[in-house]
Each structure stands twice: as C-alpha cells, then as structure tokens.
C-alpha cells in the first residue's frame, strides 16, 4: 500500500479524533465506551458522496429524502443515556444500516431496526429492553411504547414548544413516561408529529 492510499484513512482517523476532542469531551461526554464506539465507526461511510467532507461537522448532515445524520454530540448523548448492555434486546427506530445502528450493534445482545414509517407494521409487543429513536418526536406512538418490555428504557429526541431535547424514559406499570433532559438540536421525524389541534 502506498503513502497516497493511506492518506484518506489517516484523514478519517484524524477527523474522528478531532470530533471526540473538540465536540464530545468539551460537551461533557467522557464515558470511555462511548468515545471508543464513536472512534471506531467512520461517519463518512454513512453520508452521500458529496457530503463526506461535512461528515464530522457539529450539526446534522442532510442525507436526502428529508432524512438527516444527527450531529455527533446527539448520537454520543443518546448512547450515554441508553447505556446499552450485552443482554439488551434493542430496537432502533431508524436506518438499520445507518450510523447509529453501527454504533449500537456491537454493544447489545441483539438489534432490530425499523424505519419510522414502518415501525407500527413490525410491532413485537414487549420484545425490547431498550428502544432508541434516531430523531425527535412530538408524541410517542403507542405502537412503539407497546414494544418496550416492562422496566425497559427508551431514548429519543422530544420536540417541546418547537425546541428539541434529549429525553429518556422507562416502562412502569405498562406506561412509558418521557423525561426531557438537555436542549440539543435533533432532527425531527415528521412521522411522529402530534396531530394538529384547533386553536382560537
């Protein structure tokens, strides 16, 4: 292998190191396992060819079709809050071949994925100890809540008064309650917008 062929890989490694040092650590993400996961997966492999140079910027990258790759800090915070375990049966509401799936898959016992528009049709009631939604929702659909096992946990973005926040929750007595955490820019998922209500 020549020095020229090594340059793209070296540049990718340097970009991931810079992302970790200048975006994640400075924002309080210091869990070694989160940083190791983010260092392992090349973000540029999950964006269109024309967007590869922007793969490590600190904001969402358009993927086309109204979809986005969330900023690195969003996925780092989601991982940290999810605390994935080797015995977790996990569901990712998002692209099963995308970046967040690549981060999660080695950290859990099993990972299923369903696109937002397909998750209701692929429902498996009470099957998952962990659900991660790759985007921000206005309301948690019952079709997703039903798939969370009792005591299971969920991590998602949540739109509250037009501001997105990271949110977590657990299922207790058959109910899932989401607790909003820090404000953070998370791409909203149109499929999970709240029904429009009349106002006067």
GROMACS elastic network, one bead per residue, 0.5 to 0.9 nm:
[ bonds ]
;  ai    aj funct       b0    kb
    1     4     6  0.82989   500
    1     5     6  0.63946   500
    1     6     6  0.72605   500
    2     5     6  0.52848   500
    2     6     6  0.65081   500
    3     6     6  0.51085   500
    3     7     6  0.65666   500
    4     7     6  0.54160   500
    4     8     6  0.80523   500
    5     8     6  0.67678   500
    5     9     6  0.79602   500
    6     9     6  0.56014   500
    6    10     6  0.62067   500
    6    11     6  0.86982   500
    7    10     6  0.50437   500
    7    11     6  0.60074   500
    7    12     6  0.85325   500
    8    11     6  0.50794   500
    8    12     6  0.61435   500
    8    13     6  0.86442   500
    9    12     6  0.50462   500
    9    13     6  0.61753   500
    9    14     6  0.85944   500
   10    13     6  0.51055   500
   10    14     6  0.61481   500
   10    15     6  0.85760   500
   11    14     6  0.50672   500
   11    15     6  0.61032   500
   11    16     6  0.86820   500
   12    15     6  0.50500   500
   12    16     6  0.62743   500
   12    17     6  0.86702   500
   12    42     6  0.70123   500
   12    43     6  0.87705   500
   12    44     6  0.79699   500
   13    16     6  0.52115   500
   13    17     6  0.62724   500
   13    18     6  0.86681   500
   13    39     6  0.78460   500
   13    42     6  0.80460   500
   14    17     6  0.50783   500
   14    18     6  0.61353   500
   14    19     6  0.85741   500
   15    18     6  0.50738   500
   15    19     6  0.61202   500
   15    20     6  0.86770   500
   15    56     6  0.67320   500
   16    20     6  0.62428   500
   16    21     6  0.86373   500
   16    38     6  0.75487   500
   16    39     6  0.58031   500
   16    40     6  0.85418   500
   16    41     6  0.86481   500
   16    42     6  0.74150   500
   16    43     6  0.82906   500
   16    56     6  0.72680   500
   17    20     6  0.51640   500
   17    21     6  0.61389   500
   17    22     6  0.84234   500
   17    39     6  0.69055   500
   18    21     6  0.51107   500
   18    22     6  0.56583   500
   18    23     6  0.76368   500
   18    56     6  0.86710   500
   19    22     6  0.54873   500
   19    23     6  0.52282   500
   19    24     6  0.65979   500
   19    25     6  0.87439   500
   19    38     6  0.88888   500
   19    39     6  0.87924   500
   19    56     6  0.64200   500
   19    57     6  0.79770   500
   19    58     6  0.82065   500
   19    72     6  0.75348   500
   19    73     6  0.89179   500
   20    23     6  0.57236   500
   20    25     6  0.60418   500
   20    26     6  0.84729   500
   20    29     6  0.86748   500
   20    35     6  0.67526   500
   20    38     6  0.76507   500
   20    39     6  0.74873   500
   20    72     6  0.87320   500
   21    24     6  0.61863   500
   21    25     6  0.53726   500
   21    26     6  0.68303   500
   22    25     6  0.64908   500
   22    26     6  0.58695   500
   22    27     6  0.83670   500
   23    26     6  0.56825   500
   23    27     6  0.62334   500
   23    29     6  0.86996   500
   23    58     6  0.70213   500
   23    72     6  0.76527   500
   23    73     6  0.66769   500
   24    27     6  0.52072   500
   24    28     6  0.64970   500
   24    29     6  0.51184   500
   24    30     6  0.73374   500
   24    35     6  0.80465   500
   24    72     6  0.76105   500
   24    73     6  0.58708   500
   24    76     6  0.72974   500
   24    77     6  0.87976   500
   25    28     6  0.52169   500
   25    29     6  0.50102   500
   25    30     6  0.55761   500
   25    35     6  0.86886   500
   26    29     6  0.73591   500
   26    30     6  0.87811   500
   27    30     6  0.86818   500
   27    73     6  0.78461   500
   28    31     6  0.89276   500
   29    32     6  0.88189   500
   29    34     6  0.78258   500
   29    35     6  0.77900   500
   29    73     6  0.81424   500
   29    76     6  0.70722   500
   29    77     6  0.70496   500
   29    80     6  0.77775   500
   30    33     6  0.86315   500
   30    34     6  0.74852   500
   30    35     6  0.68628   500
   31    34     6  0.53615   500
   31    35     6  0.63567   500
   31    36     6  0.86484   500
   31    80     6  0.72806   500
   32    35     6  0.51774   500
   32    36     6  0.60080   500
   32    37     6  0.86033   500
   33    37     6  0.61549   500
   33    38     6  0.86270   500
   33    80     6  0.87924   500
   34    37     6  0.51719   500
   34    38     6  0.62430   500
   34    39     6  0.85645   500
   34    76     6  0.64451   500
   34    77     6  0.86817   500
   34    79     6  0.66216   500
   34    80     6  0.64736   500
   34   103     6  0.89200   500
   35    38     6  0.50807   500
   35    39     6  0.59955   500
   35    40     6  0.85352   500
   35    76     6  0.77857   500
   36    39     6  0.50308   500
   36    40     6  0.61185   500
   36    41     6  0.89828   500
   37    40     6  0.51552   500
   37    41     6  0.66175   500
   37    76     6  0.89163   500
   37   102     6  0.89688   500
   37   103     6  0.59268   500
   37   104     6  0.83763   500
   37   106     6  0.88132   500
   37   107     6  0.87758   500
   38    41     6  0.57510   500
   38    42     6  0.80139   500
   38    43     6  0.86625   500
   38    72     6  0.82769   500
   38    75     6  0.87775   500
   38    76     6  0.73568   500
   38   103     6  0.70158   500
   39    42     6  0.75194   500
   40   103     6  0.83016   500
   41    44     6  0.89298   500
   41    45     6  0.84345   500
   41    99     6  0.76651   500
   41   102     6  0.70061   500
   41   103     6  0.68023   500
   42    45     6  0.58098   500
   42    46     6  0.78705   500
   42    55     6  0.88125   500
   42    99     6  0.83707   500
   43    46     6  0.56181   500
   43    47     6  0.72510   500
   43    52     6  0.82620   500
   43    55     6  0.57833   500
   43    56     6  0.69660   500
   43    69     6  0.89952   500
   43    72     6  0.87665   500
   43    99     6  0.65761   500
   44    47     6  0.56426   500
   44    48     6  0.81926   500
   44    49     6  0.83922   500
   44    51     6  0.79304   500
   44    52     6  0.50193   500
   44    53     6  0.76674   500
   44    54     6  0.81268   500
   44    55     6  0.51594   500
   44    56     6  0.77498   500
   45    48     6  0.82144   500
   45    49     6  0.87692   500
   45    52     6  0.77844   500
   45    55     6  0.86603   500
   45    98     6  0.89009   500
   45    99     6  0.81189   500
   46    52     6  0.84783   500
   46    55     6  0.82962   500
   46    63     6  0.85847   500
   46    69     6  0.80016   500
   46    97     6  0.84714   500
   46    98     6  0.60573   500
   46    99     6  0.59058   500
   47    50     6  0.80537   500
   47    51     6  0.59821   500
   47    52     6  0.60896   500
   47    54     6  0.88218   500
   47    55     6  0.68414   500
   47    61     6  0.76123   500
   47    62     6  0.79895   500
   47    63     6  0.60740   500
   47    68     6  0.89598   500
   47    69     6  0.74663   500
   47    98     6  0.89934   500
   47    99     6  0.89721   500
   48    51     6  0.53449   500
   48    52     6  0.65714   500
   48    62     6  0.85902   500
   48    63     6  0.63730   500
   48    64     6  0.83282   500
   49    52     6  0.55950   500
   49    53     6  0.86613   500
   50    53     6  0.74696   500
   50    54     6  0.86745   500
   51    54     6  0.53404   500
   51    55     6  0.64484   500
   51    61     6  0.74570   500
   51    62     6  0.80548   500
   51    63     6  0.83078   500
   52    55     6  0.51132   500
   52    56     6  0.84368   500
   53    56     6  0.76454   500
   53    57     6  0.86400   500
   54    57     6  0.54832   500
   54    61     6  0.71588   500
   55    58     6  0.88782   500
   55    60     6  0.88196   500
   55    61     6  0.69074   500
   55    69     6  0.85547   500
   55    71     6  0.88001   500
   56    59     6  0.83190   500
   56    61     6  0.89360   500
   56    71     6  0.77956   500
   56    72     6  0.70599   500
   57    60     6  0.77709   500
   57    61     6  0.80579   500
   57    71     6  0.70755   500
   57    72     6  0.78032   500
   58    70     6  0.88285   500
   58    71     6  0.52769   500
   58    72     6  0.63880   500
   58    73     6  0.72795   500
   59    69     6  0.86176   500
   59    70     6  0.66771   500
   59    72     6  0.75192   500
   59    73     6  0.85380   500
   59    74     6  0.89720   500
   59   185     6  0.77579   500
   59   186     6  0.89218   500
   60    68     6  0.59814   500
   60    69     6  0.53809   500
   60    72     6  0.82505   500
   60   185     6  0.82119   500
   60   186     6  0.77561   500
   60   187     6  0.72204   500
   61    67     6  0.86802   500
   61    68     6  0.53846   500
   61    69     6  0.50311   500
   61    70     6  0.65848   500
   61    71     6  0.73034   500
   62    65     6  0.85656   500
   62    66     6  0.74249   500
   62    67     6  0.61803   500
   62    69     6  0.64023   500
   62    70     6  0.87792   500
   63    66     6  0.72674   500
   63    67     6  0.53302   500
   63    68     6  0.50464   500
   63    69     6  0.65800   500
   64    67     6  0.56182   500
   64    68     6  0.73126   500
   65    68     6  0.87303   500
   66   190     6  0.89692   500
   67   187     6  0.81079   500
   67   189     6  0.83336   500
   68   135     6  0.87518   500
   68   187     6  0.66177   500
   69    72     6  0.86354   500
   69    98     6  0.86010   500
   69    99     6  0.77501   500
   69   100     6  0.88843   500
   69   134     6  0.89524   500
   69   187     6  0.81745   500
   70    73     6  0.81337   500
   70    74     6  0.61849   500
   70    75     6  0.68727   500
   70   134     6  0.80778   500
   70   135     6  0.76870   500
   70   185     6  0.82398   500
   70   186     6  0.63014   500
   70   187     6  0.64835   500
   71    74     6  0.54350   500
   71    75     6  0.69209   500
   71    76     6  0.89145   500
   71   185     6  0.79772   500
   71   186     6  0.77634   500
   72    75     6  0.54491   500
   72    76     6  0.61637   500
   72    77     6  0.86517   500
   73    77     6  0.60008   500
   73    78     6  0.84350   500
   73   184     6  0.86544   500
   74    77     6  0.52765   500
   74    78     6  0.61256   500
   74    79     6  0.86612   500
   74   157     6  0.89609   500
   74   166     6  0.80764   500
   74   184     6  0.71552   500
   74   185     6  0.75191   500
   74   186     6  0.67718   500
   75    79     6  0.61125   500
   75    80     6  0.85394   500
   75    99     6  0.89754   500
   75   100     6  0.68431   500
   75   103     6  0.87676   500
   75   134     6  0.82679   500
   76    79     6  0.52070   500
   76    80     6  0.61945   500
   76    81     6  0.86929   500
   77    80     6  0.50137   500
   77    81     6  0.61137   500
   77    82     6  0.84399   500
   77   166     6  0.79768   500
   78    81     6  0.52423   500
   78    82     6  0.59634   500
   78    83     6  0.86143   500
   78   132     6  0.78175   500
   78   134     6  0.87187   500
   78   155     6  0.64270   500
   78   156     6  0.73805   500
   78   157     6  0.87200   500
   78   166     6  0.74894   500
   78   167     6  0.87793   500
   78   168     6  0.89517   500
   79    82     6  0.50539   500
   79    83     6  0.61655   500
   79    84     6  0.72173   500
   79   100     6  0.88533   500
   79   103     6  0.82924   500
   79   104     6  0.76978   500
   79   132     6  0.88520   500
   79   155     6  0.85761   500
   80    83     6  0.54940   500
   80    84     6  0.82934   500
   81    84     6  0.85993   500
   81   155     6  0.69221   500
   81   167     6  0.87277   500
   81   168     6  0.72293   500
   82    85     6  0.89005   500
   82   130     6  0.74332   500
   82   131     6  0.83788   500
   82   132     6  0.74750   500
   82   153     6  0.74496   500
   82   154     6  0.71109   500
   82   155     6  0.60132   500
   82   168     6  0.79706   500
   83   107     6  0.89784   500
   84    87     6  0.85007   500
   84    88     6  0.66611   500
   84    90     6  0.83622   500
   84   104     6  0.74626   500
   84   107     6  0.58644   500
   84   108     6  0.57992   500
   84   130     6  0.75691   500
   85    88     6  0.53071   500
   85    89     6  0.88693   500
   85   107     6  0.61112   500
   85   108     6  0.52366   500
   85   109     6  0.72741   500
   86    89     6  0.85729   500
   86   106     6  0.83394   500
   86   107     6  0.58905   500
   86   110     6  0.82921   500
   87   108     6  0.62171   500
   87   110     6  0.79852   500
   87   129     6  0.88221   500
   88   107     6  0.85603   500
   88   108     6  0.51802   500
   88   109     6  0.51831   500
   88   110     6  0.66955   500
   88   111     6  0.83910   500
   88   128     6  0.74613   500
   88   129     6  0.57000   500
   88   130     6  0.64367   500
   89   108     6  0.67449   500
   89   109     6  0.57989   500
   89   111     6  0.62378   500
   89   112     6  0.80400   500
   89   127     6  0.73176   500
   89   128     6  0.50409   500
   89   129     6  0.55091   500
   89   130     6  0.64270   500
   89   131     6  0.86949   500
   90   104     6  0.87108   500
   90   105     6  0.87804   500
   90   108     6  0.68384   500
   90   109     6  0.76844   500
   90   110     6  0.60069   500
   90   112     6  0.62776   500
   90   113     6  0.83868   500
   90   127     6  0.85076   500
   90   128     6  0.54029   500
   90   129     6  0.61476   500
   90   131     6  0.56459   500
   90   132     6  0.76912   500
   91   110     6  0.84251   500
   91   111     6  0.56983   500
   91   113     6  0.55017   500
   91   114     6  0.76828   500
   91   127     6  0.88127   500
   91   128     6  0.63973   500
   91   129     6  0.83810   500
   91   130     6  0.63690   500
   91   132     6  0.63593   500
   91   133     6  0.83556   500
   91   147     6  0.86840   500
   91   148     6  0.88478   500
   92    95     6  0.76596   500
   92    96     6  0.71657   500
   92   100     6  0.83053   500
   92   101     6  0.70416   500
   92   104     6  0.86578   500
   92   111     6  0.70635   500
   92   112     6  0.62294   500
   92   114     6  0.65187   500
   92   115     6  0.83606   500
   92   130     6  0.85424   500
   92   131     6  0.59100   500
   92   133     6  0.59152   500
   92   134     6  0.71849   500
   93    96     6  0.82287   500
   93   112     6  0.86377   500
   93   113     6  0.57681   500
   93   114     6  0.51562   500
   93   115     6  0.56668   500
   93   116     6  0.58668   500
   93   119     6  0.69728   500
   93   131     6  0.74483   500
   93   132     6  0.62054   500
   93   134     6  0.60298   500
   93   135     6  0.85046   500
   93   144     6  0.87752   500
   94    97     6  0.87887   500
   94    98     6  0.77721   500
   94   100     6  0.82553   500
   94   101     6  0.80714   500
   94   113     6  0.63381   500
   94   114     6  0.57799   500
   94   116     6  0.61306   500
   94   132     6  0.84772   500
   94   133     6  0.65535   500
   94   134     6  0.54610   500
   94   135     6  0.80273   500
   95    99     6  0.80701   500
   95   100     6  0.79715   500
   95   101     6  0.70157   500
   95   113     6  0.66372   500
   95   114     6  0.67929   500
   95   115     6  0.58324   500
   95   116     6  0.87247   500
   95   134     6  0.83093   500
   96    99     6  0.85105   500
   96   100     6  0.82042   500
   96   101     6  0.55090   500
   96   102     6  0.81477   500
   96   111     6  0.85516   500
   96   112     6  0.73186   500
   96   114     6  0.68432   500
   96   115     6  0.78276   500
   97   100     6  0.84418   500
   97   101     6  0.62284   500
   97   102     6  0.71151   500
   97   113     6  0.86743   500
   98   101     6  0.54409   500
   98   102     6  0.64021   500
   98   103     6  0.89579   500
   99   102     6  0.50892   500
   99   103     6  0.63803   500
   99   104     6  0.87782   500
  100   103     6  0.50264   500
  100   104     6  0.61462   500
  100   105     6  0.85235   500
  100   134     6  0.74288   500
  101   104     6  0.51083   500
  101   105     6  0.57900   500
  101   111     6  0.79661   500
  101   113     6  0.79501   500
  102   105     6  0.56054   500
  102   106     6  0.75366   500
  103   106     6  0.69282   500
  103   107     6  0.75845   500
  104   107     6  0.53639   500
  104   108     6  0.65946   500
  104   111     6  0.76967   500
  105   108     6  0.58278   500
  105   109     6  0.79196   500
  105   110     6  0.70581   500
  105   111     6  0.59238   500
  106   109     6  0.78853   500
  106   110     6  0.86949   500
  107   110     6  0.87751   500
  108   111     6  0.67848   500
  113   119     6  0.82796   500
  114   117     6  0.79876   500
  114   118     6  0.59185   500
  114   119     6  0.50958   500
  114   120     6  0.87939   500
  114   122     6  0.72740   500
  115   118     6  0.52518   500
  115   119     6  0.60220   500
  116   119     6  0.55553   500
  116   120     6  0.82833   500
  116   133     6  0.85864   500
  116   189     6  0.76572   500
  116   190     6  0.88830   500
  116   191     6  0.63534   500
  116   192     6  0.78902   500
  117   120     6  0.74731   500
  117   121     6  0.85113   500
  117   191     6  0.63419   500
  117   192     6  0.89656   500
  118   121     6  0.54705   500
  118   122     6  0.65267   500
  118   123     6  0.89621   500
  119   122     6  0.52494   500
  119   123     6  0.62845   500
  119   143     6  0.74562   500
  119   144     6  0.72229   500
  120   123     6  0.52800   500
  120   141     6  0.86486   500
  120   142     6  0.88077   500
  120   143     6  0.52967   500
  120   144     6  0.70648   500
  121   143     6  0.86623   500
  123   127     6  0.88897   500
  123   143     6  0.66365   500
  123   144     6  0.74885   500
  123   146     6  0.80311   500
  123   147     6  0.64620   500
  124   127     6  0.55859   500
  124   128     6  0.81809   500
  124   143     6  0.89957   500
  124   146     6  0.78948   500
  124   147     6  0.54615   500
  124   148     6  0.87554   500
  125   128     6  0.81720   500
  125   143     6  0.83880   500
  125   144     6  0.86721   500
  125   145     6  0.86430   500
  125   146     6  0.53045   500
  125   148     6  0.70276   500
  125   149     6  0.77268   500
  126   129     6  0.80857   500
  126   145     6  0.85598   500
  126   146     6  0.60433   500
  126   150     6  0.71154   500
  126   152     6  0.88462   500
  127   146     6  0.87664   500
  127   147     6  0.55935   500
  127   148     6  0.62322   500
  127   149     6  0.58526   500
  128   131     6  0.67058   500
  128   147     6  0.61077   500
  128   149     6  0.54211   500
  128   152     6  0.69686   500
  128   153     6  0.87426   500
  129   147     6  0.88325   500
  129   148     6  0.60639   500
  129   149     6  0.54444   500
  129   150     6  0.78621   500
  129   151     6  0.73746   500
  129   153     6  0.62504   500
  129   154     6  0.83729   500
  130   148     6  0.69312   500
  130   149     6  0.81597   500
  130   152     6  0.57088   500
  130   153     6  0.50584   500
  130   154     6  0.56994   500
  130   155     6  0.80686   500
  131   144     6  0.83382   500
  131   145     6  0.89330   500
  131   147     6  0.84001   500
  131   148     6  0.69039   500
  131   152     6  0.80484   500
  131   153     6  0.65225   500
  131   155     6  0.64423   500
  131   156     6  0.83541   500
  132   135     6  0.89883   500
  132   153     6  0.86703   500
  132   154     6  0.57728   500
  132   156     6  0.59093   500
  133   136     6  0.75347   500
  133   137     6  0.84352   500
  133   154     6  0.78886   500
  133   155     6  0.63558   500
  133   157     6  0.71715   500
  134   155     6  0.87064   500
  134   156     6  0.66323   500
  134   157     6  0.74600   500
  134   186     6  0.86309   500
  134   187     6  0.84639   500
  134   189     6  0.85396   500
  135   156     6  0.65082   500
  135   157     6  0.54148   500
  135   158     6  0.81169   500
  135   186     6  0.58877   500
  135   187     6  0.53280   500
  135   188     6  0.54763   500
  135   189     6  0.57793   500
  136   156     6  0.62687   500
  136   159     6  0.59981   500
  136   164     6  0.66352   500
  136   165     6  0.77959   500
  136   166     6  0.80837   500
  136   186     6  0.58159   500
  136   187     6  0.58938   500
  136   189     6  0.56777   500
  136   190     6  0.88290   500
  136   192     6  0.81217   500
  137   140     6  0.67014   500
  137   156     6  0.74493   500
  137   157     6  0.60212   500
  137   159     6  0.57574   500
  137   164     6  0.86082   500
  137   188     6  0.61045   500
  137   189     6  0.58572   500
  137   190     6  0.78131   500
  137   191     6  0.81427   500
  137   192     6  0.51477   500
  137   193     6  0.61727   500
  137   194     6  0.81753   500
  138   157     6  0.86510   500
  138   158     6  0.58557   500
  138   160     6  0.69853   500
  138   188     6  0.82688   500
  138   189     6  0.84308   500
  138   190     6  0.89214   500
  138   192     6  0.60037   500
  138   194     6  0.53275   500
  139   158     6  0.77771   500
  139   159     6  0.82296   500
  139   192     6  0.61146   500
  139   193     6  0.64792   500
  139   194     6  0.56369   500
  139   195     6  0.89472   500
  140   143     6  0.84273   500
  140   144     6  0.69958   500
  140   145     6  0.69449   500
  140   158     6  0.88360   500
  140   176     6  0.87647   500
  140   178     6  0.86555   500
  140   192     6  0.72089   500
  141   144     6  0.54724   500
  141   145     6  0.64736   500
  141   146     6  0.87002   500
  141   192     6  0.71651   500
  142   146     6  0.58466   500
  142   147     6  0.86096   500
  143   146     6  0.54128   500
  143   147     6  0.68144   500
  144   147     6  0.53767   500
  144   148     6  0.70811   500
  145   148     6  0.55081   500
  145   149     6  0.87214   500
  145   154     6  0.87818   500
  145   171     6  0.80313   500
  145   174     6  0.88401   500
  145   175     6  0.78023   500
  145   176     6  0.64776   500
  146   149     6  0.77441   500
  146   174     6  0.82606   500
  146   175     6  0.88389   500
  146   176     6  0.89973   500
  148   151     6  0.81375   500
  148   152     6  0.57365   500
  148   153     6  0.73054   500
  148   154     6  0.78522   500
  148   170     6  0.85561   500
  148   171     6  0.69022   500
  148   176     6  0.85502   500
  149   152     6  0.50087   500
  149   153     6  0.82356   500
  149   171     6  0.69578   500
  149   174     6  0.85603   500
  150   153     6  0.87113   500
  150   170     6  0.80013   500
  150   171     6  0.52410   500
  150   172     6  0.59512   500
  150   173     6  0.71728   500
  150   174     6  0.65028   500
  150   175     6  0.85878   500
  151   170     6  0.59146   500
  151   172     6  0.57821   500
  151   173     6  0.85496   500
  151   174     6  0.89125   500
  152   169     6  0.83882   500
  152   170     6  0.54930   500
  152   171     6  0.55454   500
  152   172     6  0.82509   500
  153   168     6  0.72283   500
  153   169     6  0.55389   500
  153   171     6  0.64999   500
  153   176     6  0.86288   500
  154   167     6  0.82372   500
  154   168     6  0.55366   500
  154   169     6  0.51460   500
  154   170     6  0.61845   500
  154   171     6  0.83166   500
  154   176     6  0.85371   500
  154   178     6  0.81521   500
  155   166     6  0.75207   500
  155   167     6  0.58699   500
  155   169     6  0.66611   500
  155   178     6  0.85579   500
  156   165     6  0.85186   500
  156   166     6  0.60813   500
  156   167     6  0.54002   500
  156   168     6  0.64264   500
  156   169     6  0.87682   500
  156   178     6  0.87618   500
  157   164     6  0.64042   500
  157   165     6  0.55787   500
  157   167     6  0.57026   500
  157   168     6  0.85070   500
  157   180     6  0.85162   500
  157   184     6  0.85448   500
  157   185     6  0.88267   500
  157   186     6  0.62371   500
  157   187     6  0.81791   500
  157   188     6  0.77636   500
  158   163     6  0.80976   500
  158   164     6  0.54398   500
  158   165     6  0.52216   500
  158   166     6  0.61533   500
  158   167     6  0.60859   500
  158   178     6  0.85656   500
  158   180     6  0.71110   500
  158   186     6  0.83480   500
  158   188     6  0.82336   500
  159   162     6  0.58433   500
  159   163     6  0.54480   500
  159   165     6  0.64268   500
  159   166     6  0.89415   500
  159   186     6  0.88046   500
  159   188     6  0.74466   500
  159   193     6  0.87714   500
  160   163     6  0.52629   500
  160   164     6  0.62326   500
  160   165     6  0.74579   500
  160   180     6  0.87943   500
  161   164     6  0.83142   500
  163   183     6  0.71802   500
  163   184     6  0.82232   500
  163   185     6  0.79995   500
  164   182     6  0.87371   500
  164   183     6  0.59365   500
  164   184     6  0.59618   500
  164   185     6  0.58704   500
  164   186     6  0.59945   500
  164   187     6  0.81706   500
  164   188     6  0.78808   500
  165   180     6  0.60987   500
  165   181     6  0.61070   500
  165   182     6  0.55190   500
  165   184     6  0.52466   500
  165   185     6  0.72202   500
  165   186     6  0.73162   500
  166   179     6  0.85619   500
  166   180     6  0.59980   500
  166   181     6  0.52833   500
  166   182     6  0.57682   500
  166   183     6  0.65022   500
  166   184     6  0.65388   500
  166   185     6  0.87727   500
  166   186     6  0.79281   500
  167   178     6  0.60370   500
  167   179     6  0.52964   500
  167   181     6  0.53395   500
  167   182     6  0.79057   500
  168   177     6  0.82495   500
  168   178     6  0.54339   500
  168   179     6  0.53621   500
  168   180     6  0.67219   500
  168   181     6  0.75660   500
  169   176     6  0.63600   500
  169   177     6  0.54808   500
  169   179     6  0.59176   500
  169   180     6  0.88209   500
  170   175     6  0.81292   500
  170   176     6  0.56711   500
  170   177     6  0.65194   500
  170   178     6  0.75000   500
  171   174     6  0.59974   500
  171   175     6  0.53082   500
  171   177     6  0.71102   500
  172   175     6  0.53847   500
  172   176     6  0.65233   500
  172   177     6  0.83888   500
  173   176     6  0.85050   500
  180   183     6  0.83499   500
  183   186     6  0.89832   500
  188   191     6  0.88726   500
  188   192     6  0.82863   500
  188   193     6  0.82685   500
  189   192     6  0.57250   500
  189   193     6  0.69789   500
  190   193     6  0.53465   500
  191   194     6  0.89727   500
  192   195     6  0.89528   500
  193   196     6  0.85262   500
  194   197     6  0.86463   500
